[in-house]
């Protein structure tokens, strides 16, 4: 999944959840995704819903986009696995020591959301140094 469309991403998560429920074999990426899906039971119904798969999730509605949230978990898991940007794994471990791994991932997610928003607003590449700095500040 190098540059999937919105529909492909949503289908990936729905298929992963379906395969898990039907006890089918998962790909390595699906297995990682399933770990995060299981951490978020509040999204299980969305993953079974054709309506949710095509819905928009505007900020004004006050509801988290489950597909975006799970996608960010996957992106962060990949960053941690390869320590990219360098130092993210150490900062994550420090965050995890203060709280729990899931909450630590959410802390990083807040930082990722901020730098992605800034990059989109300014039409610039994502600033990895600013991203890591935000994470390190949260890690203390």
N, C-alpha and C positions, 0 to 999 in steps of 0.2 A: 504494500500500500504506500506508494511513493507520493502520489498526488491524487488521492481519491476525491471524487465529488461528494457533496453533502449526502446524496442518496446512497452512495456506496458505503460511506462511513456508518450511516444509520443501519443499513442492511447488515454490515459486518457485526455490529453489536447485537442486533436482533437474531441473526443466525447463530452467533456464539451462544446466546442464551437458550435458543431453541435446541441446539445440539447438546448442551449441558442437560437440559430437561429430558431429552430423549436418549441420554447416555451414549451419544455418538463420540467418536474420537475427535479431539480438538487439535488444531495446528498449534505450534509453540506460541504464536502471537495471540491466538484465541485463548490459550490457557492463561496468559498474562491478563488479557482483557477480562476473563471470567473471574479472576481473583478480585478485580476492582468491582465488577458487577455484583459479586457476592457481598462486598463491603457496603453496597448501596441497595438494600432491599426496597427502598422507596422508588427505585427506577424499574423494578421487575415488571410491573404492570405496563409501563411505557414500552418496554422492549417486546411486549406481546401485542401491542396495539398498532394497527395500520394507521390510525389517526395520528398517534404520537410520532410515527415515522415521517409524516409529511407536515407536521405542525411547525409553526413559527413560535419562537420563544422570546418575544420582545422583553427587554428589561422592564418596561413599564408594567408588564403583567405580573411581575414579582415572582416568577417561577424560574428555577434553574433549568437550563436546557440539559437534559440527561445525557444526550449524545455528545455535546461539547464537553461536559464535565468528565465523562468517561474517556474521551479523546485526550483531554489534558492529563489525566492520570497515566494514560499510555505513553504520552510524550515525555512526561517526567520520569517514568520507569525506564524508558530508553536512555534518557540523559544520565540517570544514575548508573545504569549498567555500563556505560562507556565513560563515565566521569567527564561529561561534556556539557557545559563549559567546565574546564578543569577546576576542581575545588568544590563542585556541587555535591559530590558524594560525602565529603567531610562535613559540609554544612548541614546536609540532611541528617547525618548521623548525630550531630550535635543537637539538632531540632528533635530528633527521635528520642534522644536521651532525656530531654525535658518533658516530653509528652508521649505520644505513641506514634508508630510509623504512619498510620492513616492521617492523623492530624498534622504530622510533619509534612506529608505530601500536600495537604490542603494549604499549609502555610506557603509552600513553594508555588502552588497553583495561583495564589493571590499575586505573588511577584511576577509570575509568567503572564498572567492576565494584564497586569499593569504595563509591562514592557511591550507586549503585543499591541495593546491599545495605543500606547505612545507611538510605536512604529507606524501603525496604520494612520493615526492622526497626522503625523509629521511626514508621512510617505517616505520613510527611511527604513533601512534594514534594522532588524532587531538588535538592540545593544546588549551583547552578552555580558559585558563588564558591568553595566548598570543592573542587569538581571542578577548576577552573582552577588553584587554589592547589597541589593535588597534582601536576598536570602541570608547573607552573612549577618546583616543587621538583625534579622529576626532570630537567627541562631545564637546571637549574643557573643 
